[in-house]
Structure formats: C-alpha cells, structure tokens
Amino acid sequence: MTSLVLIRQLATCLMCMFLISGCAVHSGWDHDTAYSPHSERSVHVPPGHRPPPGQCRIWFPDRPPGHQPPPGECHELRYKVPAGGVLVQG
C-alpha cells in the first residue's frame, strides 16, 4: 500500500513539474538575432530594419529587408507568426 501512495505522489510531482515548465517565459531578448517559435534556428535582422522599441515585427528570412511586413504590437503579433517567420522584438 505504501508503494502505491509513493508512486501516486511521484506521478503528481512529475505532472506538476511538467505543467509548470510550460509556463516558463524567456525573460530577455538578444537584439542581434530573432528566434522562430517553429524551429531552433536564428536569423540576423539588419539594424535599420529592427522594429522600434516596444514593438515587434514578423521577419521572413527568405525575403529581402524591404519586403518585410510592418512592425506592430507584440501582444498581437506573437500569435500570428506563420511557419517560416520569426518574431523580432524592438
């Protein structure tokens, strides 16, 4: 009976750790690279094309800098990054 209780406690502990780890947020941004939520790759964004402070921009590595979408509000754009795009924070 004690081993069953121990297994349940361990399973509960692991489940809590799993759920809490999903709440982790990257607290800082590296302003020289942007990260894609769809992959582990990073891209370089030319300094003149970075969004203004407090705004974000969806960046497509396969497009020239002049053909990128305009900057916008980060809280809106973070949910609109399509596959192949990266979110750049100013």
Secondary structure as UniProt FT lines:
FT   HELIX           2..21
FT   TURN            22..23
FT   TURN            31..32
FT   STRAND          33..35
FT   TURN            37..38
FT   STRAND          42..44
FT   HELIX           47..49
FT   TURN            53..54
FT   STRAND          55..59
FT   TURN            61..62
FT   HELIX           65..67
FT   STRAND          72..73
FT   HELIX           74..77
FT   TURN            78..79
FT   TURN            83..84
FT   STRAND          86..89
//
